[in-house]
Amino acid sequence: MKEEYFKWYSPHLNRDIEMLVFGHAGYPVILFPTSMGSFHENKDMGLIESARWYIEQGLIQIFCPDSIDKDSFYNKNIHPIHRIENHVKYDKMICHEIVEKVKNNTSSGKVAMAGCSFGGYHAANFAFRHPGYVSHLFSMSGAFNIKSFLDGFHNDDVFYNSPEDYLYGLNDPELWKMDIVLGTSNWDICFDANLKLSKVLSERNIHHWLDIRQDKKHDWPIWKEMFPHYLSRIKFF
């Protein structure tokens, strides 16, 4: 399984960003880490290994960028306006410095987005904000409400990064073409968050699969079951 390490200076973030890429060819999958996780977390915790067959067959390439959660949502040392501003810069980095460079690796001109826990938020938020770039969304035990990180602060950036709010106003037809999976479990600490987002999607008549598994905790074992299952939904040829 081919593995490459990249590090570059991000003009959007004004800092270095690191990323691991797995695979020699295939459909691009952007895989976010969990809360405050590093670019190598998904490898360290075995999630990449769960997708080994797809990678070695040249069906997918997985891009694992660093997070900046410690400088955005989890940074209590700065004002909430700067927390959300830093997240907006991260979204621009993902869009312009990664997605726009790899989306044409497939004839669809799109990528798949995936992530576990808070990585599920990053995947879902990017997918919903940029539906023209995303063909598949695989959220595993995602949490989608960012307001608890912002101490009651609210502005347009907060609104347009809160899927439960802005989805009601979206009308991009690409959103209705997206293959959306919300994976969770009846024991998942984010179970209610997934039910709520599913309700919003249903109210907008946006087709999706709410995959509720039984008696599994919010942790890597269930995500390593979900990830290869969801990857099988991609039309590789």
N, C-alpha and C positions, 0 to 999 in steps of 0.2 A: 504494500500500500504506500503510494508516494505521499510524502509529507514535505511541505515547504514552509519556511518561516519568512515573514516579511515585516519590515519596520520602515516607516516613512514619517516625514514631518507633515502633519495635517494643517493646511492653511485655514480650515474652518475652525479647528480647535486650538490652533497655535501651540501645538505640542506634538510629541511623537506618538504614533499609534502602532501597535503590534498586532499581528494576525497570523494564524496558522491556516494553511490550505491543504486539504486532503484529497488525493485523487489526481489522475493525469488527464481526465476528460470527463464530459458528462454534464447533466443538467445542474446549473448553479443553485446551491442551497446555502442561504445565509443563516448561520446558527449562532444565536446570541447566548452568552453565559447567564447564570442566575444572578441574583442580587449581589452587586459589587464584585462579581466574578471576573477572572482574568481570561485572556484569549486562549489559554491552555486548559481551562477548567473542564470543558466537555471531553477533551482527550483524557485528562487525568481521572475523571469519574466513569469512564467506560462508554460514554454515549457514542463516540466515534467508532469504537470497536463494534457496537451493535449494528452499525451500518457498513461494516467491512465488505460484505458481499457486493453491495451496490457500488462501492468505491472501486474495488478491484476489477469489477466487470466494466468499468468505464461508463457507468450509467449516471453517476452523480459526481460532482465536485463540491466539497463542503468548505465554506469560508467561515472561519471563526474569529471575528474581530474582538478586540478588547472592549470592555465597558468603561464608562466614565461615571458610573453611579455614585462613586465616592465624592465626585466633584459636582454632582447635580442633586438628585433627589435625597441622597443620604448625607449631604453636607449641611449640618445644622449650624455651622459657623458663618454661613453667609445668608443674606436675605433671600426669602423665597423667590423674589423676582430674578435673582441671579441663578438660583437652582434651575428654574424652568428655562432661562436663557441658555444655560450650559447644555441642557437637554436638546433644545432646538438646534444648537450648533452640532451636537452629536448626530441628530437626524440628518442634517445637511451633509455631514461627513460620510455617513453610511450611503446616502443617495448618490452624491456626486463623486466620491472617491472610491467606492466599491461597486455598488449596484450598476451604475451607468457604464462601468468598465467591463463587467462580466455578463450583463444581460444578453448580449448578442452571441454568447457562447451557444445559445439554442435558437432554433428557428422561430420560436415564439417571441423572442426579444424580451422575455420576462424571467424572473427568478422565483424560487420558493423561499419562504421565510419560516423560520422555526425557532423555538426557544422553550425552555422549561422555567416554571415559576415566574420570577420577574422578567426573565428572558422571553417568556410568553407574552408579556405586555409589550416589550420592545418589538417583537415580531408582529403582533397584531396591530399596534399603533402605526408602524411603518406601512404595513400592508393596506390598512384602511386609508391612510393619508396619501398613499401613492399607488392606487389600484392599477394604474396603467403599466406599472413595472412588475407586478406580482401576480403569478398564476396560482400559487398554492400558499395557504397559511396553515401551519401545524403548530398550534399552541398546546403545550402540555402542562397542565396544572397552572395556567396563567392567572395572574391577578391584574386587574385592568383599571383600578381606581387609584389615581395619583394624588388625590386631594389631601390624604392624610400626611403626605410628605411636605405639604406647603403651608401648614399652620394657618389655614383659613384664607390665605392670599388667593386672589382670582384675577385673571386678566384674559385677553384673547389667546395668548399662548397656552395658558392652562386649559382653556375650553377646547382648543383645537389639538390638544394632546390627551384628551379624555374621551376615549371611544364611546363610552356610554352616553355622552352628551352630543358630540358632533355627528355621530352616525345618523341621527334623525334628519340632518340637513344635507346629507350627501346624495348626489344624483348622478355620479359618474357611472355610466353603464358598465364599465370594466369591473366594478365591484360585484355586479350580479353574475359575472363570468368566473369569478374566483372560486377555487375549491378550498373551502374553509372547514377546518377541523378544530374543535375545542375538546381536548382530552382532559378528563378529570376522573374522580372516583368518589364514591359515597363517603370515604374516610378522608378525603382531601381537604386540607384547611382552606383551599380556594374553591371548594365545591359551589358555594353560594355565588361567588363571583362569576363562575362559568354559567350558572343558571341565569343570572341577571343579564350577562352579555348575550346569551342565546335568546332571551326574551326580546332584547332590543333588535337583534338581527331578524327574528321572526316577525316582529311588528313592521319591519321594513321589507318583508318578503324576500330576504336575502337567504338563499339556500345554504345550509351548513349542516354538519354532522356534530351533534353533541354526544360525544363518546363517553358514557359513564361506566367505568369499570368498578368491580366490586371488591370491597375489603382490601384496598391498597392505600398505603400512606403516601403523603406528599414527599416523595424522595426518588432517588435515582433508579431503584429497581423497576418501578412502573414506567418511568420515562424510557428506560432501555427496552421495554416491551413495546411501547407506543411508537417510538421513532421509526424503527424499520417497517412496522406495519403501515404507518402513514406514508412513508416514502414509496410504497408500492402503488399509491394512487397517481403518481406522476406518469404521464404518457411519454416514455423515453424515445419513442420512434415515431 
